[in-house]
Amino acid sequence: MRPTIHIAAVTMLLIACVGGGGPVALSQAAEPDTFFRDFVGLTDQQIRDIRAGTAIAKVLESATPDQVFVFGAVYVNSVPERYLTLAADLDALRKLPNYMALRKFSAPPQASDLDGFTLTEEDIKDLERCPPGQCGVRVPVSAAEDFQRSVNWSAPDRAEQANRLAQQLALQLVLKYQQGGNPALGTYRDREKDTSPHVAETFASLLGEMKALPVYLPQLKHYLLDYPRATSDGITSEFYWEKIQFGLKPTLRIVQAIEFRGTSPGKPAYAVAVKQLYASHYFDTALDLTVCIKGATTDGFYLITIKGSRQAGLTGLKGSIVRKVAVDKTRSSLQRALAAYKQKLEGQAD
C-alpha cells in the first residue's frame, strides 16, 4: 500500500535549507534517501539518478482531485547560498522554460510596474461578452462589471482600454493585500464554477495539507497565513507578476516571494516560498516551497521542490482527463526547471 502521509513528510524536508547538524537536521546520514524511498516512493535507480545529477519530478497523491502536489529533486555541485541568489535573480528566471514575462513590483508598488501586464486577445474578447461570474478569465464579479461598464468595446483601442483596467485592478489587489493580507484577496469566479470559496480559505486548506510546517517553522506558517500582521524576523518578502505558458493558454500571475533565514544554530536555516495572490486562469491558489539539503559526505546539495496548487476543472469525468494533462505538464515543467537551475548553479561554481 502506498503511504498516505507523504505531504507532511515532504514538508519536513521542504521547509528548510539545512546546512548542518542539530535536532532537526533529519538524520542526514540516512536522508534524504529514506525520505525519497519511503515517502515519495522513488525507486533505488531514481535515487541514484538524482545523486548523479539527473533531475527527477513526480506527481504525488492528493486528498482531492482538484489539489495537485508535484515533487522534484536534483543534486547540484554548488552551495545553497547560490541558489538563494539565483532565486532572487529575475533576469535569470526570465530565461527559464515557460516564462513569457516577469517583473518585480516597486516598494511601494506603482502603476508603471504593470507595463507589459497584458491580457491575450482571447481573454479580452471573453471579457467583452461574458456575463458576470461566467468569464473564462478569473476576475471578481465586481471587476467583470467594471470591464463591461468602463471599456468602450466598439473603439479601436478597446484592447488598450481593457489592459489599462486590468493593470489598475492588479495594482489595487497588491496594495490591498499589503494592507489587509489574505482576506483582501476576495473571491474569484469563472464559468467552470457557480460558486468559489474565498481565496483565503482555499489557501489555508492547501497549507493545512503540509502538517509539519507549524511544527518545524511556525514563524513561516504564521507569516503565510497572517501577513502583514505576523512577525517578520528573519523574513524578507517581495512581490512580482509573471506571464507563464501553462496549459492551453498564457496565464498572468501575481505572487509574493518569501525568503526565511533562521537565526538559531541547528535549526532550519533557509526556506523559499512563492505564494500566489492571483492567477488569470487555472489556479485557485498555489504555493511553491523549495529547499536545499546538504550532501552527507560530498560537496554540493540536494535541490528539492514541492509545488502545491488547487486548480479548477479537475473533477468529474472531463476533469480527470484535464487533470492528467495539467499534472503531466507541471511535472515535466518542474523537471526542466530543476535541470536548468542545476546547469546555471554549477556554471557559477568557482
N, C-alpha and C positions, 0 to 999 in steps of 0.2 A: 504494500500500500504506500502511495506517495505521501510524504509528510504534509500536514495541513497548517503548520505553524511557521512556514518559511518566511513570511513577511516580517514577523518580529525578529527572526534571526538575521534576515537581510539587513534590517535596520541597525542591529548591533554593530555590524561592520560599516554600514553606510553613514553613520552619524559622526565619524571622526577620521582624521588622518592621524593614525597612531604612529609615533616615532620612537617609542622606547618601551621599557618595562613598566610594571605597575599593575594594580589590581584590575584595570580594565584593558590591559593590553591583549586580552583574548588568547592567552597561551600561544604566542606567536610561533613557538617551535612546532605546534600542530596546525596552526592556522596560517593561511586561510584554506589549506587543503581539506580539513574536516568540514568546514563550512561549505566549500564548493560541493563536496561529495554528499553530505547528509542533508543539507537544507536546500541547495539549488538543484541537486540531482545530476551534477555533471559526472561524466564517466572519467575513469583514470586517464584515458587518452586526451580528453578535453582539458583536464587539469595540466597534463604535461604540455599540451599545446599553448595554454595560457602562459605557463612558466617560460616556454621557449620564445614567447613574444607574439603569438597569434591572438588577435582579438576574437573573443567569443561572446556572443549575445544569445539570450534565451528568454522566451516568454514564460512567466511564472503563473501559477494558478491564482485566481482571484475569487473574492466572496460572491460577486455578482457579475453577469456578463458585461455590464457597461463599465466596469472597472478593468483597467489594464495595468499590469506591472511587468516591466521588462528589465532583466538583469544583464549586465555586461561587464567584462573584465579583460585586462591585458597587462602584461608585465612590461615595465618601462625601465630602461637603464639610464636613470637620471635621478633627481632628488625631488621630493614632494613640493618644495617651495617653488620650483619652476612651473609645476602645474598650476599653482595658485596665481602666479604671474600671468601665465598663458590664459587662464580662465577669465582674467580681467582685461585681456587684450582684445578689444573689439575688432581691430584690423585683422588679427589672426582668425577670429571667429567668423568674420565675413567670408573667409576663404574655405570654410568647412562645407561639406556637402549639404545641400538643401537650403542654405541661406541665400535669400534673394536681396535682403536689405537688413541693416541693423544700425541702430543709433541710440546713444545714451541721452537721457534727459539731463538738463542742467539742474543745478541746485540754487534756487528753486526752479521747477520746470517752467518753460516758457513756450509760446506758440511756435517759434522758429524751430524748436526741437522736433516738430512733427513734419518738417519738409520731407517729402518722399513717402509719407504715410498715406497711401492711396488705395482705394478700392479698385477691384477689377471692373471691367465694363459689364460683365455678367452680374456682379453684385449691385452695381448702380442701376441696371435695368430692373433687377428684382426689387430694390427699394422704391423704385418709381411706382410699381403696380401692386406690391404685396399689401394685404390687409394687416393692420397692427396685430402683432402676435403670431403672424403666419409668414414671416420673412425667412428667406434662406440665409440671410446674414444675421448673425447673433447681435441683436440690439434690444435694449429695454423697450417696452411698448411705447413709453413716452417719447423715446428717441425716434422710433419709427414714425410717430405722428409728426415730429419735428421735420423729418425728411419730406413727408407728404405735404406739409404746410409751407415749408420755407424755401424749397428748391423750385425754381421755375423750370419745369420739365420740358417745356417747349423751346427754351432758349438754347442757342448754340453752345453756350458754356455750362450746360447743365452738369457735366461731369466735374468741372472745376468747382461749381457750387456745392455739389454733393461731397466732394473731398474736403473742402474747407469746413463744412459742417462736421464731417467725420473727425477731422483733426481737432476742432473745438471740443467735441464730446470726449475725445480721448484725453485731452488736456484736463478737462473737468474731472474725469474719472481719477486720474493720478492725484490731482490736488485734493479731491475729497477723500481718497484713500489715505493720503498722508496726514489728513486731519482726523479722520474717523475710523481708520482701519477696516477690517473685513466687513462690518455692517454697511459701509458705504459702497460696497461693490454691487449691491442690488440683485435683481432677478432678471435673467435673460431668457427670452422665449424665441423659439423658431418653429417652423412648420412641422418639425418632427415631434413636437410635444405640445399638448394643450396647456399644461402647467409645468413649471420647473421649480425646484426648491431654490431658496436663496443661495447665492454663491458662497456665503459664509458657512452655511450648513453643509453644503456639498464638500467644501474644503476640509471642514472639521471631520467629516465622515471619512474622507480619504486619509487624513492624518491619523485617525483612530486605528487604521489598519497597521500602522507602524508602532506597535505597542512598546518597543524598547526605547523609543525616543524620550519619553518623560523620565525613564529610569536613568539613562546614561547622559542625556543632555537636556535636563529640564529647562534650562535657560533658553535654549534654542526653540524648544517646543512652545514655551510661553511667548517667545518673540513672534513665531509664526502665527500663533492664534491671537495674540493681544497687541500686536503693533498698532499704534505707536506708543501705547502706554507701558509696554513691557520694558524691563531694564535692558540696556543695550551695552553693558560692559563686555568688551572683547568682541563686539559685533559691528561690522560695517555693512552698509546697505546702499545699493544704487538701483536706479530704475532705467529700463530701456525698452524700446519697441523693436520688433523684428517682423519681417515678412519671410515666411518659410514655405517651401514647396512640400505640402503634406496631403496625402490622399489624392483627390481628383482636382483640387484647386488650391491656389495660393491662399495662405492663412495669415492674417495680421494678428500679432500677439503683443500684449503689454505685460512685462514681467518685472518682478523685484528680485535682484540678485543679492544674496546674503552670504557673507563670509564670517564664520565664527572662529576665533582663535582662543583656545583655552589658556589659562594662566597658571594652573597648578601642575607640578611635576607628576607624572604617572597618570594624569587624566587625559581625556581626548584633546588633541592639540588643534586640529583643524576640521571644519565642516564647510561645505559649499552647498547651498540650497538655492534653487531657482524656482520661484513661486509665481504661477500665472495669476494675473489680475483680470485679464480679458483675452478672448480669442474670437475672431470673426466667424470661425467655422469649427465644427467637430468637438472641441474640448469644452466640457462644463467646468472642469478645474484640472490642474496639473501641478505636480511637484517633482522636481528632479533633485536627487541627492548624490553627491559624488565624494569619494574618499580616496585616500592613499594609504596603503598598508605596507610598511617597510618589509623587505625580504628578510627572512630569519638569518641566513648565512651569507648572502651575497649583496653587493651593491644594487641599488635600484628599489623599486616599489611596485606593488600591485595597484593599478588604477581601476577602481570599481565604481560602477554607477547603477542606480536603480531609477527608472522613470515610472512614476505612478500617475495615472490620469483617470478621470471619468469622462467618457465620450458618449455623445448622443448617437442614437440609431444603431446600437449594437445588440439590441434584444429582439426576440422573435425570430421567425424563420429567415426573413430577409436580412435581419440584423446579424444573424450568425454568419452569413456569407460576408457581409460588410466587415464584421469583426475580424474574420480571418485575414482579410486584405489589410486592415488597419494595423493589426498586431505584427503581421509579417513585415510591413513597411517600417514600423517602429523598430523592430528587431534588427533589420538589415541596416537602417539608418544609424542606429546606435553602434553597430559593429564597425561600420565605415568611419564613424566619428572617432571611436577609440583608436582605430588604426592610424587615423590622421593625427590625433594627439600624440601617439607614440612616435611617429615619424618626426613631428615638429619638436617634441621634447628631447629626443635623442640627438636631433640636429643641433640643439643648443648646448649639448654637452661639451665641456672643456677638453 
